[in-house]
Amino acid sequence: MAELRFAVRAYLAQGDDKPVCIGVEEIRAFLGARKHSHGLMEEKDEVGAATGLVYTEVGGDVISIEVSLMRGKDGRLTLTGQLGDVMKESAQAALSYIRSRARALDIDEDFYERTEIHIHVPAGAIPKDGPSAGITMATAMASALTRRPVRKDVAMTGEITLRGRVLPIGGLKEKVLAAHRAGIRTVIIPKENEKDLEDIPEIISSEMKFEIVENADRVLELALADKS
């Protein structure tokens, strides 16, 4: 905002003492081209693509985690999108959880022996790390393996354990604001983060639906739609 204050002072210094109305176009002229963009809600329910919420240096943001399946022999897991070590470990944990729940999900229990899984998080130029995308990765994988689409109007955040427990995350307020900005009105959050909802402005929270979860089984129930 320092640039805006400087520009306004320069504008007023022209000597005109009449009231000044600064609109969108003037702000664009003062600040220049937009430096950051934000994620938006998916246009339709997609198979193998789940919407997660992350906390970045510029606040909360919405990301789409994509999963593609390919024929293979060794169950290889490929991760792309400038992911840090913690996020890679979350992907491994998510895959182990899905394998442990294969029968319940009506997936061939030996799928990993002949299937390679590629997880990609777009915006590859931006480094990403942290465990809070765990349930999003698990949801995208479950969607790809079951061919059930993920609801476009649902976003989620939460760490996942091998047993499918959903652990708390940080930056909930910023993440919810990002979801609201993207047009998403249903957010899945860990049970232990329920207390953090008090920090969200009522004008935002009143328009949102929060699904409180303790395990990933419930996440999949909420996020996966029926096969079309």
KOLLODO-773764 format. One record per residue: residue number from 1; residue in one letter; chain; z negated, y negated, x of N, C-alpha, C in turn. Coordinates in Angstrom, 2 decimals. Example, Ala and Ser with C-alpha at 12.3 -4.5 7.8 and 13.67 -1.06 7.14 Angstrom:
# residues 2
<1, 'a', 'A', <-7.80, 5.69, 13.19>, <-7.80, 4.50, 12.30>, <-7.80, 3.30, 13.20>>
<2, 's', 'A', <-7.08, 2.25, 12.85>, <-7.14, 1.06, 13.67>, <-7.87, -0.03, 12.90>>
//
This chain:
# residues 228
<1, 'm', 'A', <0.00, 1.21, 0.81>, <0.00, 0.00, 0.00>, <0.00, -1.26, 0.85>>
<2, 'a', 'A', <-0.23, -1.13, 2.15>, <-0.24, -2.31, 3.01>, <1.12, -3.00, 2.99>>
<3, 'e', 'A', <2.21, -2.19, 2.94>, <3.54, -2.77, 2.91>, <3.75, -3.58, 1.63>>
<4, 'l', 'A', <3.22, -3.06, 0.52>, <3.38, -3.77, -0.75>, <2.63, -5.09, -0.73>>
<5, 'r', 'A', <1.40, -5.11, -0.21>, <0.64, -6.35, -0.15>, <1.35, -7.38, 0.72>>
<6, 'f', 'A', <1.88, -6.92, 1.84>, <2.61, -7.84, 2.73>, <3.83, -8.41, 2.03>>
<7, 'a', 'A', <4.56, -7.55, 1.31>, <5.77, -8.01, 0.63>, <5.45, -9.01, -0.47>>
<8, 'v', 'A', <4.36, -8.74, -1.21>, <3.97, -9.65, -2.29>, <3.58, -11.01, -1.72>>
<9, 'r', 'A', <2.83, -11.02, -0.60>, <2.45, -12.30, 0.01>, <3.69, -13.06, 0.44>>
<10, 'a', 'A', <4.64, -12.34, 1.00>, <5.87, -13.00, 1.45>, <6.64, -13.56, 0.25>>
<11, 'y', 'A', <6.61, -12.83, -0.85>, <7.30, -13.27, -2.07>, <6.65, -14.54, -2.61>>
<12, 'l', 'A', <5.33, -14.57, -2.64>, <4.61, -15.73, -3.17>, <4.69, -16.92, -2.22>>
<13, 'a', 'A', <4.89, -16.65, -0.96>, <4.94, -17.72, 0.03>, <6.18, -18.59, -0.10>>
<14, 'q', 'A', <7.08, -18.18, -1.00>, <8.28, -18.99, -1.20>, <7.96, -20.33, -1.85>>
<15, 'g', 'A', <6.73, -20.47, -2.37>, <6.31, -21.76, -2.89>, <6.36, -21.89, -4.40>>
<16, 'd', 'A', <6.85, -20.89, -5.08>, <6.91, -20.95, -6.55>, <5.57, -20.51, -7.10>>
<17, 'd', 'A', <4.89, -21.40, -7.84>, <3.55, -21.08, -8.34>, <3.58, -20.51, -9.76>>
<18, 'k', 'A', <4.75, -20.14, -10.25>, <4.84, -19.53, -11.56>, <4.35, -18.08, -11.50>>
<19, 'p', 'A', <3.84, -17.55, -12.62>, <3.41, -16.14, -12.64>, <4.56, -15.22, -12.23>>
<20, 'v', 'A', <4.25, -14.19, -11.51>, <5.26, -13.27, -11.01>, <5.07, -11.90, -11.66>>
<21, 'c', 'A', <6.14, -11.37, -12.19>, <6.12, -10.02, -12.78>, <6.85, -9.07, -11.82>>
<22, 'i', 'A', <6.13, -8.07, -11.33>, <6.72, -7.13, -10.38>, <6.98, -5.80, -11.11>>
<23, 'g', 'A', <8.22, -5.43, -11.20>, <8.60, -4.20, -11.89>, <8.96, -3.08, -10.93>>
<24, 'v', 'A', <9.49, -2.00, -11.49>, <9.82, -0.81, -10.68>, <10.84, -1.14, -9.61>>
<25, 'e', 'A', <11.86, -1.90, -9.98>, <12.92, -2.20, -9.01>, <12.38, -3.03, -7.85>>
<26, 'e', 'A', <11.48, -3.98, -8.15>, <10.90, -4.79, -7.09>, <10.04, -3.94, -6.15>>
<27, 'i', 'A', <9.28, -3.01, -6.73>, <8.45, -2.14, -5.90>, <9.32, -1.29, -4.98>>
<28, 'r', 'A', <10.43, -0.78, -5.53>, <11.35, 0.00, -4.69>, <11.88, -0.85, -3.54>>
<29, 'a', 'A', <12.20, -2.11, -3.84>, <12.72, -2.99, -2.80>, <11.66, -3.27, -1.75>>
<30, 'f', 'A', <10.40, -3.43, -2.16>, <9.32, -3.70, -1.23>, <9.01, -2.50, -0.34>>
<31, 'l', 'A', <8.96, -1.33, -0.95>, <8.49, -0.15, -0.22>, <9.60, 0.66, 0.44>>
<32, 'g', 'A', <10.84, 0.46, 0.00>, <11.94, 1.22, 0.59>, <12.09, 2.58, -0.08>>
<33, 'a', 'A', <12.88, 3.44, 0.55>, <13.17, 4.76, -0.02>, <11.91, 5.61, -0.11>>
<34, 'r', 'A', <11.86, 6.46, -1.14>, <10.71, 7.35, -1.33>, <10.57, 8.30, -0.14>>
<35, 'k', 'A', <9.35, 8.42, 0.37>, <9.11, 9.27, 1.54>, <8.70, 10.69, 1.14>>
<36, 'h', 'A', <8.17, 10.86, -0.05>, <7.70, 12.17, -0.48>, <8.21, 12.47, -1.88>>
<37, 's', 'A', <8.52, 13.72, -2.13>, <8.90, 14.15, -3.47>, <7.92, 15.22, -3.91>>
<38, 'h', 'A', <7.89, 15.49, -5.22>, <6.92, 16.44, -5.75>, <7.64, 17.52, -6.54>>
<39, 'g', 'A', <7.00, 18.68, -6.61>, <7.59, 19.80, -7.32>, <7.60, 19.58, -8.83>>
<40, 'l', 'A', <8.49, 20.30, -9.50>, <8.61, 20.22, -10.94>, <8.50, 21.62, -11.54>>
<41, 'm', 'A', <8.24, 21.67, -12.82>, <8.17, 22.94, -13.51>, <9.53, 23.62, -13.52>>
<42, 'e', 'A', <9.55, 24.95, -13.45>, <10.80, 25.69, -13.53>, <11.49, 25.42, -14.86>>
<43, 'e', 'A', <12.81, 25.52, -14.88>, <13.55, 25.24, -16.10>, <13.47, 26.39, -17.09>>
<44, 'k', 'A', <13.22, 27.61, -16.61>, <13.12, 28.76, -17.50>, <12.25, 29.83, -16.85>>
<45, 'd', 'A', <11.81, 30.79, -17.65>, <11.04, 31.91, -17.11>, <11.93, 32.68, -16.13>>
<46, 'e', 'A', <11.40, 32.99, -14.96>, <12.18, 33.65, -13.92>, <11.51, 34.93, -13.46>>
<47, 'v', 'A', <12.32, 35.94, -13.15>, <11.81, 37.16, -12.54>, <11.68, 36.94, -11.05>>
<48, 'g', 'A', <10.51, 37.23, -10.49>, <10.30, 37.12, -9.05>, <10.03, 35.71, -8.56>>
<49, 'a', 'A', <9.67, 34.80, -9.44>, <9.35, 33.42, -9.02>, <8.13, 32.94, -9.80>>
<50, 'a', 'A', <7.06, 32.63, -9.08>, <5.82, 32.17, -9.70>, <5.47, 30.79, -9.17>>
<51, 't', 'A', <4.82, 30.00, -10.00>, <4.47, 28.63, -9.65>, <3.03, 28.55, -9.17>>
<52, 'g', 'A', <2.85, 28.05, -7.94>, <1.53, 27.90, -7.36>, <1.19, 26.44, -7.16>>
<53, 'l', 'A', <-0.08, 26.19, -6.92>, <-0.55, 24.82, -6.67>, <-1.17, 24.77, -5.28>>
<54, 'v', 'A', <-0.80, 23.76, -4.51>, <-1.28, 23.63, -3.14>, <-1.83, 22.23, -2.90>>
<55, 'y', 'A', <-2.61, 22.11, -1.85>, <-3.15, 20.81, -1.44>, <-2.52, 20.45, -0.11>>
<56, 't', 'A', <-1.89, 19.27, -0.05>, <-1.19, 18.84, 1.16>, <-1.78, 17.52, 1.65>>
<57, 'e', 'A', <-1.21, 17.01, 2.73>, <-1.70, 15.74, 3.29>, <-1.42, 14.56, 2.38>>
<58, 'v', 'A', <-0.55, 14.73, 1.39>, <-0.25, 13.65, 0.45>, <-0.78, 13.98, -0.95>>
<59, 'g', 'A', <-1.72, 14.92, -1.04>, <-2.31, 15.26, -2.33>, <-1.88, 16.62, -2.81>>
<60, 'g', 'A', <-2.07, 16.88, -4.09>, <-1.68, 18.16, -4.66>, <-0.19, 18.25, -4.87>>
<61, 'd', 'A', <0.32, 19.48, -4.93>, <1.75, 19.67, -5.17>, <1.98, 21.04, -5.81>>
<62, 'v', 'A', <3.14, 21.16, -6.43>, <3.57, 22.39, -7.08>, <4.60, 23.08, -6.20>>
<63, 'i', 'A', <4.43, 24.38, -5.99>, <5.41, 25.13, -5.20>, <5.85, 26.36, -5.98>>
<64, 's', 'A', <7.08, 26.78, -5.73>, <7.59, 28.01, -6.32>, <7.62, 29.07, -5.23>>
<65, 'i', 'A', <6.99, 30.21, -5.48>, <7.01, 31.31, -4.54>, <7.99, 32.36, -5.05>>
<66, 'e', 'A', <9.00, 32.67, -4.23>, <10.08, 33.56, -4.64>, <9.95, 34.91, -3.95>>
<67, 'v', 'A', <10.26, 35.96, -4.67>, <10.23, 37.31, -4.11>, <11.55, 38.00, -4.42>>
<68, 's', 'A', <12.14, 38.58, -3.38>, <13.38, 39.34, -3.53>, <13.16, 40.75, -2.99>>
<69, 'l', 'A', <13.72, 41.73, -3.68>, <13.58, 43.13, -3.28>, <14.91, 43.63, -2.72>>
<70, 'm', 'A', <14.82, 44.41, -1.64>, <16.01, 44.99, -1.02>, <15.74, 46.44, -0.67>>
<71, 'r', 'A', <16.80, 47.23, -0.65>, <16.64, 48.63, -0.29>, <16.28, 48.74, 1.19>>
<72, 'g', 'A', <15.29, 49.52, 1.47>, <14.85, 49.72, 2.85>, <14.08, 51.02, 2.98>>
<73, 'k', 'A', <13.64, 51.33, 4.19>, <12.98, 52.61, 4.44>, <11.52, 52.47, 4.85>>
<74, 'd', 'A', <11.14, 51.30, 5.29>, <9.81, 51.20, 5.89>, <8.86, 50.26, 5.15>>
<75, 'g', 'A', <9.22, 49.82, 3.96>, <8.34, 48.93, 3.22>, <8.08, 47.62, 3.93>>
<76, 'r', 'A', <9.07, 47.11, 4.65>, <8.89, 45.88, 5.42>, <8.62, 44.69, 4.51>>
<77, 'l', 'A', <7.71, 43.81, 4.96>, <7.39, 42.58, 4.25>, <7.85, 41.41, 5.11>>
<78, 't', 'A', <8.82, 40.66, 4.61>, <9.36, 39.50, 5.33>, <8.86, 38.23, 4.67>>
<79, 'l', 'A', <8.39, 37.30, 5.50>, <7.83, 36.04, 5.00>, <8.57, 34.88, 5.64>>
<80, 't', 'A', <9.06, 33.96, 4.82>, <9.76, 32.79, 5.35>, <9.31, 31.54, 4.62>>
<81, 'g', 'A', <9.53, 30.39, 5.28>, <9.15, 29.12, 4.69>, <8.07, 28.40, 5.48>>
<82, 'q', 'A', <8.01, 28.65, 6.78>, <6.99, 28.00, 7.65>, <5.58, 28.28, 7.16>>
<83, 'l', 'A', <5.25, 29.55, 7.02>, <3.93, 29.94, 6.55>, <2.99, 30.16, 7.72>>
<84, 'g', 'A', <1.76, 29.70, 7.57>, <0.75, 29.89, 8.60>, <0.15, 31.28, 8.54>>
<85, 'd', 'A', <-0.70, 31.60, 9.52>, <-1.28, 32.94, 9.62>, <-2.11, 33.32, 8.40>>
<86, 'v', 'A', <-2.90, 32.36, 7.88>, <-3.75, 32.67, 6.74>, <-2.91, 33.00, 5.51>>
<87, 'm', 'A', <-1.83, 32.26, 5.31>, <-0.96, 32.51, 4.16>, <-0.26, 33.86, 4.31>>
<88, 'k', 'A', <0.10, 34.22, 5.53>, <0.72, 35.52, 5.76>, <-0.25, 36.65, 5.46>>
<89, 'e', 'A', <-1.51, 36.46, 5.84>, <-2.52, 37.47, 5.54>, <-2.74, 37.59, 4.03>>
<90, 's', 'A', <-2.64, 36.47, 3.32>, <-2.77, 36.50, 1.86>, <-1.63, 37.31, 1.24>>
<91, 'a', 'A', <-0.45, 37.19, 1.81>, <0.69, 37.95, 1.31>, <0.47, 39.45, 1.51>>
<92, 'q', 'A', <-0.08, 39.82, 2.65>, <-0.38, 41.23, 2.91>, <-1.43, 41.74, 1.93>>
<93, 'a', 'A', <-2.45, 40.94, 1.68>, <-3.50, 41.34, 0.73>, <-2.92, 41.48, -0.68>>
<94, 'a', 'A', <-2.04, 40.56, -1.05>, <-1.42, 40.61, -2.38>, <-0.59, 41.88, -2.53>>
<95, 'l', 'A', <0.14, 42.24, -1.49>, <0.96, 43.46, -1.54>, <0.07, 44.70, -1.67>>
<96, 's', 'A', <-1.02, 44.74, -0.92>, <-1.93, 45.89, -1.01>, <-2.52, 46.01, -2.41>>
<97, 'y', 'A', <-2.85, 44.87, -3.01>, <-3.36, 44.90, -4.37>, <-2.31, 45.46, -5.33>>
<98, 'i', 'A', <-1.07, 45.00, -5.21>, <0.00, 45.48, -6.09>, <0.19, 46.99, -5.91>>
<99, 'r', 'A', <0.14, 47.46, -4.68>, <0.29, 48.90, -4.43>, <-0.85, 49.68, -5.10>>
<100, 's', 'A', <-2.04, 49.14, -5.05>, <-3.18, 49.83, -5.65>, <-3.11, 49.85, -7.18>>
<101, 'r', 'A', <-2.33, 48.94, -7.75>, <-2.22, 48.83, -9.21>, <-0.86, 49.30, -9.72>>
<102, 'a', 'A', <-0.13, 50.02, -8.87>, <1.23, 50.44, -9.23>, <1.27, 51.23, -10.54>>
<103, 'r', 'A', <0.37, 52.18, -10.68>, <0.40, 53.01, -11.90>, <0.14, 52.16, -13.14>>
<104, 'a', 'A', <-0.85, 51.28, -13.06>, <-1.18, 50.43, -14.21>, <-0.03, 49.50, -14.57>>
<105, 'l', 'A', <0.74, 49.09, -13.55>, <1.87, 48.19, -13.77>, <3.15, 48.93, -14.12>>
<106, 'd', 'A', <3.06, 50.26, -14.17>, <4.23, 51.09, -14.46>, <5.30, 50.93, -13.39>>
<107, 'i', 'A', <4.84, 50.90, -12.14>, <5.73, 50.83, -10.98>, <5.66, 52.17, -10.25>>
<108, 'd', 'A', <6.76, 52.63, -9.72>, <6.76, 53.85, -8.92>, <5.76, 53.68, -7.77>>
<109, 'e', 'A', <4.81, 54.59, -7.66>, <3.75, 54.47, -6.66>, <4.26, 54.53, -5.23>>
<110, 'd', 'A', <5.45, 55.04, -5.04>, <6.03, 55.13, -3.69>, <7.11, 54.07, -3.45>>
<111, 'f', 'A', <7.07, 53.00, -4.23>, <8.14, 51.99, -4.14>, <8.26, 51.43, -2.73>>
<112, 'y', 'A', <7.13, 51.26, -2.05>, <7.14, 50.61, -0.74>, <7.84, 51.44, 0.33>>
<113, 'e', 'A', <8.04, 52.73, 0.08>, <8.68, 53.58, 1.08>, <10.18, 53.34, 1.17>>
<114, 'r', 'A', <10.75, 52.75, 0.14>, <12.21, 52.52, 0.14>, <12.58, 51.10, -0.29>>
<115, 't', 'A', <11.59, 50.22, -0.28>, <11.86, 48.85, -0.71>, <11.33, 47.85, 0.30>>
<116, 'e', 'A', <12.17, 46.92, 0.70>, <11.74, 45.81, 1.52>, <11.49, 44.61, 0.61>>
<117, 'i', 'A', <10.43, 43.89, 0.91>, <10.05, 42.74, 0.09>, <10.15, 41.47, 0.92>>
<118, 'h', 'A', <10.88, 40.50, 0.39>, <11.04, 39.21, 1.07>, <10.35, 38.14, 0.22>>
<119, 'i', 'A', <9.36, 37.49, 0.79>, <8.67, 36.38, 0.13>, <9.10, 35.08, 0.78>>
<120, 'h', 'A', <9.55, 34.16, -0.04>, <10.00, 32.87, 0.49>, <9.35, 31.73, -0.28>>
<121, 'v', 'A', <8.88, 30.73, 0.48>, <8.34, 29.51, -0.12>, <9.26, 28.37, 0.29>>
<122, 'p', 'A', <10.05, 27.82, -0.64>, <11.02, 26.77, -0.29>, <10.37, 25.56, 0.39>>
<123, 'a', 'A', <11.21, 24.62, 0.80>, <10.79, 23.47, 1.62>, <10.32, 23.99, 2.96>>
<124, 'g', 'A', <11.23, 24.72, 3.63>, <10.89, 25.37, 4.89>, <10.51, 24.43, 6.02>>
<125, 'a', 'A', <10.87, 23.15, 5.89>, <10.54, 22.21, 6.96>, <9.08, 21.78, 6.91>>
<126, 'i', 'A', <8.39, 22.14, 5.81>, <7.00, 21.72, 5.65>, <6.08, 22.90, 5.93>>
<127, 'p', 'A', <5.20, 22.81, 6.94>, <4.27, 23.91, 7.22>, <3.32, 24.12, 6.04>>
<128, 'k', 'A', <3.00, 25.39, 5.77>, <2.11, 25.72, 4.66>, <1.12, 26.77, 5.12>>
<129, 'd', 'A', <-0.13, 26.60, 4.75>, <-1.13, 27.58, 5.13>, <-2.28, 27.53, 4.15>>
<130, 'g', 'A', <-3.15, 28.51, 4.26>, <-4.29, 28.59, 3.37>, <-4.19, 29.80, 2.46>>
<131, 'p', 'A', <-5.33, 30.26, 1.92>, <-5.36, 31.47, 1.11>, <-5.12, 31.26, -0.38>>
<132, 's', 'A', <-5.01, 30.00, -0.83>, <-5.02, 29.73, -2.27>, <-3.75, 30.17, -2.99>>
<133, 'a', 'A', <-2.72, 30.59, -2.26>, <-1.49, 31.07, -2.90>, <-1.53, 32.58, -3.13>>
<134, 'g', 'A', <-2.66, 33.22, -2.86>, <-2.75, 34.67, -2.96>, <-2.36, 35.22, -4.32>>
<135, 'i', 'A', <-2.93, 34.66, -5.40>, <-2.60, 35.21, -6.71>, <-1.17, 34.85, -7.13>>
<136, 't', 'A', <-0.65, 33.75, -6.60>, <0.73, 33.39, -6.90>, <1.69, 34.39, -6.26>>
<137, 'm', 'A', <1.41, 34.77, -5.02>, <2.24, 35.77, -4.35>, <2.17, 37.11, -5.08>>
<138, 'a', 'A', <0.97, 37.50, -5.47>, <0.82, 38.77, -6.19>, <1.59, 38.75, -7.50>>
<139, 't', 'A', <1.55, 37.63, -8.20>, <2.27, 37.51, -9.47>, <3.77, 37.59, -9.27>>
<140, 'a', 'A', <4.27, 36.90, -8.25>, <5.72, 36.94, -7.98>, <6.16, 38.34, -7.60>>
<141, 'm', 'A', <5.36, 39.05, -6.80>, <5.70, 40.42, -6.43>, <5.68, 41.35, -7.63>>
<142, 'a', 'A', <4.63, 41.23, -8.46>, <4.54, 42.07, -9.65>, <5.72, 41.82, -10.58>>
<143, 's', 'A', <6.12, 40.56, -10.69>, <7.26, 40.21, -11.53>, <8.55, 40.87, -11.02>>
<144, 'a', 'A', <8.77, 40.77, -9.72>, <9.99, 41.34, -9.14>, <10.02, 42.87, -9.30>>
<145, 'l', 'A', <8.89, 43.51, -9.14>, <8.83, 44.98, -9.21>, <8.87, 45.50, -10.64>>
<146, 't', 'A', <8.35, 44.75, -11.59>, <8.35, 45.19, -12.98>, <9.52, 44.63, -13.77>>
<147, 'r', 'A', <10.22, 43.65, -13.21>, <11.31, 42.93, -13.86>, <10.82, 42.14, -15.08>>
<148, 'r', 'A', <9.55, 41.80, -15.07>, <9.01, 40.94, -16.13>, <9.01, 39.50, -15.63>>
<149, 'p', 'A', <9.58, 38.57, -16.36>, <9.62, 37.17, -15.89>, <8.24, 36.54, -15.89>>
<150, 'v', 'A', <8.09, 35.51, -15.05>, <6.86, 34.73, -15.00>, <7.02, 33.52, -15.91>>
<151, 'r', 'A', <6.00, 33.24, -16.69>, <6.06, 32.10, -17.60>, <6.22, 30.80, -16.81>>
<152, 'k', 'A', <7.21, 30.01, -17.18>, <7.50, 28.77, -16.47>, <6.43, 27.71, -16.67>>
<153, 'd', 'A', <5.68, 27.81, -17.77>, <4.71, 26.77, -18.11>, <3.31, 27.06, -17.58>>
<154, 'v', 'A', <3.21, 28.03, -16.68>, <1.92, 28.42, -16.11>, <1.94, 28.22, -14.60>>
<155, 'a', 'A', <0.91, 27.55, -14.08>, <0.73, 27.42, -12.63>, <-0.63, 28.02, -12.28>>
<156, 'm', 'A', <-0.82, 28.35, -11.01>, <-2.05, 29.05, -10.64>, <-2.47, 28.75, -9.22>>
<157, 't', 'A', <-3.74, 28.97, -8.95>, <-4.27, 28.83, -7.61>, <-5.48, 29.73, -7.47>>
<158, 'g', 'A', <-5.59, 30.42, -6.34>, <-6.72, 31.31, -6.13>, <-6.43, 32.29, -5.00>>
<159, 'e', 'A', <-7.46, 32.58, -4.24>, <-7.35, 33.59, -3.18>, <-7.51, 34.97, -3.80>>
<160, 'i', 'A', <-6.86, 35.97, -3.22>, <-6.93, 37.33, -3.73>, <-7.50, 38.26, -2.67>>
<161, 't', 'A', <-8.29, 39.23, -3.11>, <-8.81, 40.25, -2.20>, <-8.05, 41.55, -2.43>>
<162, 'l', 'A', <-8.30, 42.53, -1.57>, <-7.62, 43.82, -1.70>, <-7.94, 44.49, -3.03>>
<163, 'r', 'A', <-9.11, 44.23, -3.56>, <-9.51, 44.83, -4.84>, <-9.06, 43.99, -6.03>>
<164, 'g', 'A', <-8.39, 42.86, -5.75>, <-7.91, 42.03, -6.84>, <-8.88, 40.98, -7.32>>
<165, 'r', 'A', <-9.99, 40.79, -6.62>, <-10.89, 39.70, -6.99>, <-10.22, 38.36, -6.70>>
<166, 'v', 'A', <-10.50, 37.37, -7.53>, <-9.95, 36.03, -7.34>, <-11.06, 35.13, -6.83>>
<167, 'l', 'A', <-10.87, 34.61, -5.63>, <-11.90, 33.81, -4.96>, <-11.59, 32.32, -5.08>>
<168, 'p', 'A', <-12.62, 31.47, -4.95>, <-12.45, 30.02, -5.15>, <-11.59, 29.36, -4.08>>
<169, 'i', 'A', <-11.10, 28.18, -4.44>, <-10.22, 27.40, -3.56>, <-10.71, 25.96, -3.52>>
<170, 'g', 'A', <-10.11, 25.15, -2.67>, <-10.43, 23.74, -2.59>, <-9.36, 22.88, -3.22>>
<171, 'g', 'A', <-9.68, 21.59, -3.40>, <-8.69, 20.63, -3.89>, <-8.24, 20.85, -5.32>>
<172, 'l', 'A', <-9.14, 21.37, -6.18>, <-8.72, 21.67, -7.56>, <-8.25, 20.43, -8.29>>
<173, 'k', 'A', <-8.97, 19.33, -8.16>, <-8.59, 18.10, -8.88>, <-7.16, 17.70, -8.54>>
<174, 'e', 'A', <-6.86, 17.66, -7.25>, <-5.52, 17.25, -6.81>, <-4.45, 18.22, -7.30>>
<175, 'k', 'A', <-4.78, 19.50, -7.32>, <-3.82, 20.51, -7.77>, <-3.54, 20.37, -9.26>>
<176, 'v', 'A', <-4.59, 20.13, -10.04>, <-4.40, 19.96, -11.49>, <-3.57, 18.71, -11.78>>
<177, 'l', 'A', <-3.83, 17.64, -11.05>, <-3.03, 16.43, -11.22>, <-1.56, 16.70, -10.92>>
<178, 'a', 'A', <-1.30, 17.52, -9.91>, <0.08, 17.87, -9.56>, <0.73, 18.68, -10.68>>
<179, 'a', 'A', <-0.02, 19.62, -11.25>, <0.51, 20.42, -12.35>, <0.85, 19.54, -13.55>>
<180, 'h', 'A', <-0.05, 18.62, -13.87>, <0.18, 17.71, -14.99>, <1.42, 16.85, -14.74>>
<181, 'r', 'A', <1.55, 16.36, -13.52>, <2.70, 15.52, -13.16>, <4.01, 16.31, -13.30>>
<182, 'a', 'A', <3.95, 17.62, -13.05>, <5.15, 18.46, -13.11>, <5.48, 18.91, -14.53>>
<183, 'g', 'A', <4.63, 18.57, -15.48>, <4.89, 18.97, -16.86>, <4.25, 20.28, -17.26>>
<184, 'i', 'A', <3.44, 20.84, -16.38>, <2.76, 22.11, -16.66>, <1.44, 21.82, -17.37>>
<185, 'r', 'A', <1.15, 22.60, -18.39>, <-0.06, 22.34, -19.17>, <-1.04, 23.51, -19.17>>
<186, 't', 'A', <-0.70, 24.63, -18.55>, <-1.62, 25.77, -18.43>, <-1.82, 26.09, -16.97>>
<187, 'v', 'A', <-3.08, 26.09, -16.53>, <-3.40, 26.35, -15.13>, <-4.43, 27.47, -15.04>>
<188, 'i', 'A', <-4.14, 28.45, -14.21>, <-5.06, 29.56, -13.97>, <-5.89, 29.24, -12.74>>
<189, 'i', 'A', <-7.22, 29.29, -12.89>, <-8.10, 28.95, -11.77>, <-9.20, 29.99, -11.63>>
<190, 'p', 'A', <-9.78, 30.11, -10.42>, <-10.88, 31.06, -10.22>, <-12.13, 30.68, -11.00>>
<191, 'k', 'A', <-12.88, 31.68, -11.41>, <-14.12, 31.45, -12.15>, <-15.06, 30.52, -11.39>>
<192, 'e', 'A', <-15.16, 30.70, -10.08>, <-16.09, 29.90, -9.29>, <-15.67, 28.44, -9.16>>
<193, 'n', 'A', <-14.47, 28.11, -9.58>, <-14.02, 26.71, -9.56>, <-14.20, 26.03, -10.92>>
<194, 'e', 'A', <-14.75, 26.76, -11.88>, <-14.90, 26.17, -13.21>, <-15.73, 24.90, -13.17>>
<195, 'k', 'A', <-16.74, 24.86, -12.32>, <-17.60, 23.68, -12.22>, <-16.84, 22.45, -11.74>>
<196, 'd', 'A', <-15.75, 22.67, -10.99>, <-14.98, 21.55, -10.45>, <-14.14, 20.84, -11.51>>
<197, 'l', 'A', <-14.03, 21.42, -12.68>, <-13.26, 20.77, -13.75>, <-13.87, 19.45, -14.16>>
<198, 'e', 'A', <-15.18, 19.28, -13.87>, <-15.85, 18.03, -14.22>, <-15.27, 16.85, -13.46>>
<199, 'd', 'A', <-14.63, 17.11, -12.32>, <-14.09, 16.03, -11.50>, <-12.73, 15.53, -11.98>>
<200, 'i', 'A', <-12.13, 16.25, -12.92>, <-10.79, 15.88, -13.39>, <-10.90, 14.84, -14.50>>
<201, 'p', 'A', <-10.16, 13.74, -14.41>, <-10.22, 12.71, -15.45>, <-9.94, 13.29, -16.83>>
<202, 'e', 'A', <-10.71, 12.84, -17.81>, <-10.58, 13.38, -19.17>, <-9.19, 13.15, -19.74>>
<203, 'i', 'A', <-8.56, 12.05, -19.37>, <-7.22, 11.76, -19.88>, <-6.23, 12.84, -19.45>>
<204, 'i', 'A', <-6.52, 13.51, -18.32>, <-5.68, 14.61, -17.85>, <-6.17, 15.94, -18.42>>
<205, 's', 'A', <-7.46, 16.21, -18.28>, <-7.99, 17.52, -18.70>, <-7.82, 17.76, -20.19>>
<206, 's', 'A', <-7.83, 16.69, -20.99>, <-7.68, 16.86, -22.44>, <-6.31, 17.38, -22.83>>
<207, 'e', 'A', <-5.34, 17.24, -21.94>, <-3.99, 17.71, -22.22>, <-3.70, 19.05, -21.58>>
<208, 'm', 'A', <-4.68, 19.60, -20.86>, <-4.47, 20.84, -20.12>, <-5.23, 22.00, -20.74>>
<209, 'k', 'A', <-4.73, 23.20, -20.49>, <-5.44, 24.42, -20.86>, <-5.77, 25.16, -19.57>>
<210, 'f', 'A', <-7.04, 25.46, -19.36>, <-7.48, 26.13, -18.14>, <-7.88, 27.56, -18.46>>
<211, 'e', 'A', <-7.23, 28.48, -17.77>, <-7.55, 29.90, -17.90>, <-8.44, 30.27, -16.72>>
<212, 'i', 'A', <-9.66, 30.68, -17.02>, <-10.65, 31.00, -15.98>, <-10.61, 32.50, -15.71>>
<213, 'v', 'A', <-10.37, 32.89, -14.47>, <-10.20, 34.32, -14.17>, <-11.11, 34.75, -13.03>>
<214, 'e', 'A', <-11.43, 36.02, -13.03>, <-12.21, 36.63, -11.95>, <-11.44, 37.71, -11.22>>
<215, 'n', 'A', <-10.38, 38.24, -11.84>, <-9.60, 39.29, -11.19>, <-8.11, 39.10, -11.45>>
<216, 'a', 'A', <-7.32, 39.65, -10.56>, <-5.87, 39.45, -10.62>, <-5.22, 40.17, -11.79>>
<217, 'd', 'A', <-5.85, 41.22, -12.30>, <-5.31, 41.89, -13.49>, <-5.16, 40.88, -14.63>>
<218, 'r', 'A', <-6.16, 40.05, -14.79>, <-6.12, 39.03, -15.85>, <-5.05, 37.99, -15.56>>
<219, 'v', 'A', <-4.86, 37.66, -14.28>, <-3.80, 36.71, -13.91>, <-2.45, 37.22, -14.38>>
<220, 'l', 'A', <-2.18, 38.49, -14.12>, <-0.89, 39.06, -14.51>, <-0.73, 39.10, -16.02>>
<221, 'e', 'A', <-1.80, 39.37, -16.74>, <-1.75, 39.36, -18.20>, <-1.34, 37.98, -18.72>>
<222, 'l', 'A', <-1.86, 36.96, -18.09>, <-1.59, 35.60, -18.54>, <-0.23, 35.08, -18.11>>
<223, 'a', 'A', <0.20, 35.47, -16.92>, <1.39, 34.85, -16.31>, <2.70, 35.58, -16.59>>
<224, 'l', 'A', <2.64, 36.88, -16.81>, <3.87, 37.65, -16.98>, <4.27, 37.73, -18.45>>
<225, 'a', 'A', <5.53, 37.42, -18.71>, <6.06, 37.55, -20.06>, <6.64, 38.97, -20.24>>
<226, 'd', 'A', <6.98, 39.31, -21.46>, <7.59, 40.62, -21.71>, <9.02, 40.62, -21.19>>
<227, 'k', 'A', <9.54, 41.81, -20.91>, <10.93, 41.93, -20.50>, <11.83, 41.45, -21.62>>
<228, 's', 'A', <12.88, 40.74, -21.24>, <13.82, 40.25, -22.28>, <14.81, 41.34, -22.65>>
//
